[in-house]
Amino acid sequence: MAFYENYILPHLINVACGTKPVRKQREKVVPHAEGRILEVGMGSGLNLPYYDPDKVEFIWGLEPSEGMRRKAAPRIEASKLTIEWMGLKGEEIPLDDNSVDTVLLTYTLCTIPDWLTALQQMRRVLKPGGKVLFCEHGEAPDESVRRWQEKINPYWNKVAGGCHLNRPIPRLLHDAGFKIKSLDTQYVPSTPKFAGFTYWGYAQQD
């Protein structure tokens, strides 16, 4: 299992999360990140081309998977942005209170086991007035799709690195003490509906 998680799974996630429709979703969110940024679940560095370098002071890249960090290395080396890896889980953010201007979440909340603790940690380190930018797939609005999500989820979770298909993203943010200020949704084109319903926007501390 360790071989799969460290070598096979990072490649699969990099491909699945780097399709053209998904890249378009990233492009809607990432350029709004500014200041001192915490990217939770940095993965293989797929967001790096979409940051606006004129807005970015510094990026902390939180990513627990050694395989994903290894996959990201060439992108980080080619980037002109200042990036510091933190090889920890989302539930463990070793930053000071009120030290981050922007938290960035892209296709991350689906995989964090203790999502509430993780979001509360993000809330702790976020400065007053700071933003959580998010682009996440999750629970679909159509009952027929939700039924498929519920059926597939136990198996999907095991092969997709702990990914949950049906997390209700707005509710998770609300329960952690955030207020959503902007929210858009759609089924991402060319993606299976059970995995393609996507929420994006930004939230702030309630």
PENORUR-V7420 format. One line per field, one symbol per residue. ss: DSSP state (2 for helix, 1 for strand, 0 for the rest). psi: psi as a letter, one per 40 degrees, with the letter a starting at -180 (. if undefined). burial: b if it has 16 or more other C-alpha atoms within 10 Angstrom, else e. A space follows every 10 residues. Layout:
ss->???
psi->???
burial->???
This chain:
ss->0222222222 2222220002 2222222222 2200111111 0000000222 0000011111 1100022222 2222222200 0011110000 0000000001 1111110000 0000222222 2222211111 1111111000 0022222222 2222222220 0000000022 2222200111 1111111000 0022221111 111110
psi->dddddddddd ddddddeeid dddddddddd eehibhhhhh fdbefdedee ihdeehdihh hhhdhddddd dedddddeie ihhhihfiid eghfiiifeh dhhhhhfddd ehdgdddddd ddddehihei ihhihiiahi ehdddddddd ddddddddef fehhdfhgdd dddddeeihh dhhiiihhif hhdeeehhhi aiiih.
burial->eeeebbeebb beebeebbee ebeebbeebb bbbbbbbbbb bbbbbbbbbb bebeebebbb bbbbbbbbbe bbeebbeeee bebeebbbbb bebeeeeebb bbbbbbbbbb bbeebbebbb bbbbbbbeeb bbbbbbbbbb eeeebbebbe ebbeebeeeb bbbbbbbbbb eebbebbbbb eeeeeebbee eebbbbbbbb bbbbbe
